[in-house]
Amino acid sequence: MGKWFFFLYSFVIIILYLLALPFIFLFSFKAKYKEALPSRFFLKNNASFSSAGVWFHVCSFGEARAIKPLVEIVPKEHLRMSTITQTGYDMIGSYTQERAYLPFEPLLFGWVVSQKVLVVMEAELWYLLFVLAQKRGAKTLLVNARISDKSYVKYMRMRWFYRHIFKHIDEVYAQTERDRVRLKSLGAHRVRVTGNIKLSDIASVSKKLVKPSSVVVCAASTHEGEEQLVLDSFEIFKKKNNEAKLVMVPRHPERFEKVAKLIESFSDKNGVSWHAYSQKRDFKSDVILVDMLGELVNIYAISDIVILGGAFVPVGGHNAAEAAQFGCKMISGKYYFNQKDIFDAIEGMVIIEASNLTRTLLQHDKLRPTQIKNKTDISPIIASIKDAIIA
């Protein structure tokens, strides 16, 4: 059955590829796809890797960044990396020059060369990727695997298909016990729970700051529309907590000037003091704008309450673990779709509608300190990769 499925699947995917070529060609002229599509579907500037290496495949920027603890244990001369998106491609360029866009499956027949190990991140379950890598000598690993409640229903409908994929995955490393059970029901074997890789390399404090004696509210990684939301809530909060301080940390440097004008207007209206952190490295004003990069984790360490941005507007959220490691009380919005696995791993997170921010902030004494629920131990994955390199 395995051989028949291989030939049938290969035949169907080749036909689909040929039918889609005209549409792919047209889409490749769009700025968003002008590099990725020609590389993935026409192999433009997308040569095969050198052989006998450790090949990591990730989907996009987030996965490329998260896999860093594993990438760092591989000698540079053995490292190869592939991705699907432009942002992912840019990110893996910081690790190695042996990088590529993963070709669409029919092109893998002539593209995949023998490697020592293939490490695939999360849900990149490409049948021919695993089959061809394994047939050509690679140990195949699926790491940081998880299946959400919503996705599990869809996976189960197609479990006959996923059983064929998992036949060609030698080892699976799941985020939680629930994920392990679900993966096994889909046909995965040798499944081990190691936790979320994204929690294995949380940024640490680079310098110790002096915490003010008053309540410190940190509005972290904020986006357009979120700063005004926070300022409006803080205005009311400040009336009941006169000594409270707000530390505003916009996500993007190009918005520092715009946010400074918002804070200046807020200061004039409410008669409070403010300053830019780049001009004065202290927290003596009522509102402090952090207009510098690399300071957020240091500020988390002295914060009582964190309002985590990127989720009150549909951006997708940001890494809550960096603040949770300090036990900060944390409030965020409902648009955290890019960080769901991280949010799920944190106890005490409060997720609210933007309209409820003021009320939640006023009830801060009822909030629980956050903590990371699931421990992460990636040493079994590291051991497996090292064994493959030595073999």
C-alpha positions as CSV (number, residue, x, y, z in Angstrom):
1,M,0.0,0.0,0.0
2,G,2.9,2.4,0.8
3,K,4.4,2.1,-2.7
4,W,1.0,2.5,-4.4
5,F,0.2,5.6,-2.3
6,F,3.6,7.1,-3.1
7,F,3.1,6.7,-6.9
8,L,-0.5,7.8,-6.8
9,Y,0.3,10.9,-4.6
10,S,3.3,11.8,-6.8
11,F,1.1,11.5,-10.0
12,V,-1.7,13.7,-8.6
13,I,0.7,16.4,-7.2
14,I,2.5,16.6,-10.5
15,I,-0.8,17.1,-12.4
16,L,-1.9,19.8,-9.9
17,Y,1.5,21.5,-10.3
18,L,1.2,21.6,-14.1
19,L,-2.4,22.9,-14.0
20,A,-1.4,25.6,-11.5
21,L,1.7,26.9,-13.4
22,P,-0.1,29.6,-15.4
23,F,-1.6,31.1,-12.2
24,I,1.6,30.8,-10.3
25,F,3.4,32.6,-13.1
26,L,1.0,35.5,-12.9
27,F,1.1,35.8,-9.1
28,S,4.9,35.8,-9.2
29,F,4.8,39.3,-10.6
30,K,3.2,40.7,-7.4
31,A,5.7,42.3,-5.0
32,K,4.7,40.1,-2.1
33,Y,5.6,36.9,-4.0
34,K,8.2,38.0,-6.6
35,E,11.0,36.2,-4.8
36,A,9.3,33.3,-3.0
37,L,7.1,32.0,-5.9
38,P,9.8,31.9,-8.6
39,S,12.1,30.1,-6.2
40,R,9.6,27.6,-4.9
41,F,7.8,26.8,-8.2
42,F,10.5,27.4,-10.8
43,L,13.7,26.9,-8.8
44,K,14.9,30.4,-9.7
45,N,18.2,31.0,-7.8
46,N,17.2,28.1,-5.6
47,A,19.9,25.4,-5.9
48,S,20.1,22.2,-3.8
49,F,22.0,22.1,-0.6
50,S,25.4,20.5,-0.1
51,S,25.0,16.9,1.1
52,A,25.7,15.3,4.5
53,G,24.4,18.2,6.6
54,V,21.7,19.0,9.1
55,W,18.7,20.4,7.3
56,F,16.2,22.5,9.3
57,H,12.9,23.4,7.6
58,V,10.6,26.1,9.1
59,C,7.5,27.8,7.7
60,S,8.2,31.5,8.4
61,F,9.8,34.1,10.5
62,G,8.3,33.1,13.9
63,E,9.4,29.5,13.5
64,A,12.8,30.5,12.2
65,R,13.4,32.6,15.3
66,A,12.1,30.0,17.7
67,I,14.3,27.2,16.4
68,K,17.5,29.1,17.2
69,P,18.4,26.9,20.3
70,L,18.6,23.9,18.0
71,V,20.4,25.7,15.1
72,E,23.1,26.9,17.5
73,I,24.3,23.4,18.4
74,V,25.0,22.5,14.8
75,P,28.5,23.3,13.3
76,K,28.2,26.0,10.6
77,E,29.6,23.7,8.0
78,H,26.8,21.2,8.6
79,L,23.9,23.7,8.7
80,R,21.3,23.9,5.9
81,M,18.0,25.7,6.2
82,S,14.8,26.1,4.2
83,T,11.6,28.1,4.5
84,I,8.5,29.1,2.6
85,T,8.1,32.9,3.2
86,Q,10.2,35.9,2.4
87,T,10.4,36.9,6.1
88,G,11.5,33.4,7.0
89,Y,14.1,33.5,4.3
90,D,15.5,36.7,5.6
91,M,15.6,35.3,9.2
92,I,17.4,32.1,8.3
93,G,20.0,34.2,6.5
94,S,21.2,35.2,10.0
95,Y,22.1,31.6,10.7
96,T,23.6,30.3,7.4
97,Q,24.2,31.1,3.8
98,E,23.1,27.5,2.9
99,R,19.5,28.6,2.8
100,A,16.7,28.0,0.3
101,Y,13.0,28.3,-0.3
102,L,11.5,24.8,0.0
103,P,10.5,23.9,-3.6
104,F,6.9,22.7,-4.3
105,E,6.7,18.9,-3.8
106,P,7.1,17.7,-7.5
107,L,10.3,19.6,-7.7
108,L,11.8,17.8,-4.7
109,F,12.5,14.7,-6.7
110,G,15.5,16.4,-8.3
111,W,16.3,18.8,-5.6
112,V,16.6,16.8,-2.3
113,V,20.1,15.4,-1.7
114,S,21.3,13.1,1.0
115,Q,21.5,14.7,4.5
116,K,22.3,13.3,7.9
117,V,19.1,14.6,9.5
118,L,16.0,16.6,8.5
119,V,14.4,18.6,11.3
120,V,11.0,20.0,10.5
121,M,9.3,22.6,12.8
122,E,5.6,22.3,14.0
123,A,3.1,21.6,11.2
124,E,5.1,21.5,8.0
125,L,3.8,18.1,7.0
126,W,4.8,17.8,3.4
127,Y,4.6,14.1,2.4
128,L,7.3,14.1,-0.3
129,L,9.6,16.1,1.8
130,F,9.8,13.4,4.5
131,V,9.6,10.5,2.1
132,L,12.5,11.7,-0.2
133,A,14.7,12.9,2.7
134,Q,14.3,9.6,4.5
135,K,14.9,7.5,1.4
136,R,18.0,9.4,0.7
137,G,19.5,8.7,4.1
138,A,18.3,11.4,6.5
139,K,16.9,10.7,10.0
140,T,13.6,12.6,10.0
141,L,12.4,14.6,13.0
142,L,9.2,16.6,13.6
143,V,9.8,19.1,16.5
144,N,7.6,21.4,18.5
145,A,4.6,19.5,17.2
146,R,1.2,20.6,18.4
147,I,-2.4,20.1,17.3
148,S,-5.1,22.6,18.4
149,D,-8.6,21.7,19.2
150,K,-9.9,23.2,16.0
151,S,-7.2,21.6,13.8
152,Y,-7.6,18.2,15.4
153,V,-11.1,17.8,14.0
154,K,-9.7,18.5,10.5
155,Y,-6.7,16.2,10.9
156,M,-8.9,13.3,12.0
157,R,-11.0,13.6,8.9
158,M,-7.8,13.1,6.9
159,R,-6.0,10.7,9.3
160,W,-5.6,8.0,6.6
161,F,-3.4,10.6,4.7
162,Y,-1.4,11.6,7.8
163,R,-0.7,8.0,8.6
164,H,1.3,7.8,5.4
165,I,3.3,10.9,6.3
166,F,4.1,9.7,9.9
167,K,5.4,6.4,8.5
168,H,8.3,8.5,7.2
169,I,9.0,10.5,10.4
170,D,11.4,8.7,12.7
171,E,10.9,10.8,15.8
172,V,8.3,13.3,16.9
173,Y,8.7,15.8,19.8
174,A,5.4,17.2,21.0
175,Q,4.7,20.3,23.1
176,T,2.3,18.8,25.5
177,E,0.9,15.4,26.6
178,R,-2.4,16.2,24.9
179,D,-0.5,16.8,21.6
180,R,1.4,13.5,22.1
181,V,-1.9,11.6,22.4
182,R,-3.4,13.4,19.3
183,L,-0.3,12.8,17.2
184,K,-0.3,9.1,18.0
185,S,-3.9,8.9,17.0
186,L,-2.8,10.2,13.6
187,G,-0.2,7.5,13.2
188,A,2.9,9.1,14.7
189,H,5.3,6.8,16.5
190,R,8.2,7.5,18.9
191,V,6.5,10.6,20.2
192,R,8.1,12.4,23.2
193,V,6.9,15.5,25.1
194,T,9.6,18.1,25.3
195,G,7.6,21.3,25.7
196,N,7.5,24.4,23.5
197,I,10.8,25.2,22.0
198,K,9.8,28.9,22.0
199,L,10.0,28.8,25.8
200,S,13.5,27.3,25.9
201,D,15.3,30.5,25.0
202,I,13.5,33.4,26.7
203,A,15.4,36.7,26.6
204,S,17.0,37.5,29.9
205,V,17.8,40.8,31.6
206,S,20.9,42.6,30.2
207,K,21.1,45.1,33.1
208,K,19.3,45.5,36.4
209,L,17.1,48.6,36.7
210,V,16.0,50.3,39.9
211,K,12.3,49.8,40.4
212,P,10.2,52.8,41.5
213,S,8.3,52.3,44.7
214,S,5.0,53.0,43.0
215,V,2.9,50.7,40.7
216,V,4.6,50.4,37.3
217,V,2.4,49.7,34.3
218,C,4.3,48.7,31.1
219,A,2.5,49.0,27.8
220,A,4.7,46.6,25.8
221,S,5.2,46.2,22.0
222,T,2.3,48.5,21.2
223,H,1.0,49.2,17.7
224,E,-1.1,51.9,16.0
225,G,-4.2,52.5,17.9
226,E,-3.1,50.8,21.1
227,E,-1.1,53.7,22.6
228,Q,-4.2,55.9,22.7
229,L,-6.2,53.1,24.2
230,V,-3.6,52.6,27.0
231,L,-3.3,56.4,27.6
232,D,-7.1,56.7,27.9
233,S,-7.2,53.9,30.5
234,F,-4.2,55.1,32.4
235,E,-5.8,58.6,32.7
236,I,-8.5,57.1,34.8
237,F,-6.2,54.6,36.6
238,K,-3.9,57.5,37.6
239,K,-6.7,59.3,39.3
240,K,-7.1,56.4,41.7
241,N,-3.4,55.5,41.9
242,N,-1.7,58.8,42.0
243,E,1.9,57.6,42.2
244,A,1.5,55.1,39.3
245,K,3.8,55.2,36.4
246,L,3.3,54.2,32.8
247,V,6.2,52.9,30.7
248,M,5.2,52.9,27.0
249,V,7.3,50.7,24.6
250,P,6.2,51.0,21.0
251,R,7.0,48.0,18.8
252,H,8.5,49.8,15.9
253,P,11.2,52.5,16.1
254,E,9.7,54.4,13.1
255,R,6.7,55.2,15.3
256,F,8.6,56.6,18.3
257,E,8.1,60.2,17.2
258,K,4.4,59.8,16.6
259,V,3.9,58.1,20.0
260,A,5.9,60.9,21.6
261,K,3.4,63.5,20.3
262,L,0.5,61.4,21.7
263,I,2.2,61.3,25.1
264,E,3.0,65.0,25.0
265,S,-0.6,65.8,24.3
266,F,-1.7,63.5,27.1
267,S,0.7,65.2,29.5
268,D,-0.5,68.7,28.6
269,K,-4.1,67.6,29.0
270,N,-3.7,65.9,32.4
271,G,-0.8,67.9,33.9
272,V,1.5,64.9,34.3
273,S,5.2,64.7,33.6
274,W,6.8,62.6,30.9
275,H,10.2,62.1,29.2
276,A,11.9,59.9,26.6
277,Y,14.1,57.2,28.0
278,S,16.8,57.9,25.4
279,Q,17.2,61.4,27.0
280,K,17.0,60.4,30.7
281,R,17.5,56.8,31.8
282,D,15.2,56.8,34.9
283,F,11.6,56.3,35.8
284,K,10.9,59.5,37.7
285,S,8.3,61.0,35.4
286,D,4.6,59.9,35.3
287,V,4.9,58.6,31.8
288,I,8.1,57.3,30.2
289,L,8.5,56.6,26.4
290,V,11.0,53.9,25.8
291,D,12.4,55.1,22.4
292,M,15.3,52.6,22.4
293,L,15.6,49.0,21.3
294,G,16.7,46.1,23.6
295,E,15.3,47.5,26.8
296,L,11.9,45.7,27.1
297,V,13.0,42.6,29.1
298,N,14.8,44.9,31.5
299,I,11.7,46.9,32.0
300,Y,9.5,43.7,32.4
301,A,11.7,42.9,35.4
302,I,10.5,46.1,37.3
303,S,6.9,46.1,36.1
304,D,3.9,45.2,38.2
305,I,1.4,45.2,35.4
306,V,2.1,44.5,31.7
307,I,-0.4,45.5,29.0
308,L,0.9,43.4,26.1
309,G,0.3,45.0,22.7
310,G,-0.2,43.6,19.3
311,A,-3.4,41.9,20.4
312,F,-5.9,44.8,20.9
313,V,-5.6,45.3,17.2
314,P,-5.5,42.4,14.7
315,V,-1.7,42.0,14.6
316,G,-1.4,38.6,16.1
317,G,0.1,39.3,19.6
318,H,3.6,39.1,20.9
319,N,5.7,36.8,23.1
320,A,4.1,36.8,26.6
321,A,6.7,34.5,28.1
322,E,9.3,37.3,28.4
323,A,7.1,39.1,30.9
324,A,5.7,35.9,32.5
325,Q,9.2,34.8,33.7
326,F,9.1,37.7,36.1
327,G,5.5,37.0,37.4
328,C,4.1,40.2,36.1
329,K,0.3,40.6,36.1
330,M,-0.6,40.6,32.4
331,I,-3.4,41.9,30.3
332,S,-3.7,41.4,26.5
333,G,-6.3,41.5,23.7
334,K,-8.1,38.8,21.8
335,Y,-6.1,39.0,18.6
336,Y,-3.2,36.8,19.7
337,F,-3.5,34.3,16.9
338,N,0.2,34.2,16.1
339,Q,1.1,33.5,19.8
340,K,-1.6,31.0,20.8
341,D,0.8,28.3,21.8
342,I,2.7,30.8,24.0
343,F,-0.4,32.2,25.6
344,D,-1.7,28.7,26.3
345,A,1.5,27.9,28.1
346,I,1.1,30.8,30.6
347,E,-1.1,30.8,33.7
348,G,-2.7,34.0,34.8
349,M,-3.0,35.8,31.5
350,V,-6.1,38.0,31.2
351,I,-7.5,38.3,27.7
352,I,-10.0,41.1,27.2
353,E,-11.8,43.2,24.7
354,A,-10.2,46.6,24.2
355,S,-13.2,48.3,25.6
356,N,-12.6,46.5,29.0
357,L,-9.1,47.7,29.5
358,T,-9.9,50.5,31.9
359,R,-12.1,48.3,34.1
360,T,-9.5,45.5,34.2
361,L,-6.7,47.9,35.0
362,L,-8.7,49.4,37.9
363,Q,-9.2,45.8,39.2
364,H,-5.5,45.0,39.0
365,D,-5.4,43.9,42.6
366,K,-7.6,40.9,41.6
367,L,-5.2,39.8,38.9
368,R,-2.9,36.9,39.5
369,P,0.8,37.0,38.8
370,T,1.6,35.1,35.6
371,Q,3.8,32.0,35.4
372,I,4.9,29.6,32.7
373,K,3.0,26.3,33.2
374,N,4.9,23.9,30.9
375,K,8.6,23.3,31.4
376,T,10.7,22.8,28.2
377,D,13.5,20.3,27.9
378,I,15.0,20.2,24.4
379,S,18.0,18.0,25.4
380,P,16.5,14.9,23.8
381,I,16.2,16.7,20.4
382,I,19.7,18.0,20.7
383,A,21.0,14.5,21.6
384,S,19.2,13.0,18.5
385,I,20.6,15.6,16.2
386,K,24.2,15.1,17.5
387,D,23.8,11.4,17.2
388,A,22.9,11.8,13.5
389,I,25.9,14.1,12.9
390,I,28.3,11.6,14.4
391,A,26.7,8.6,12.6
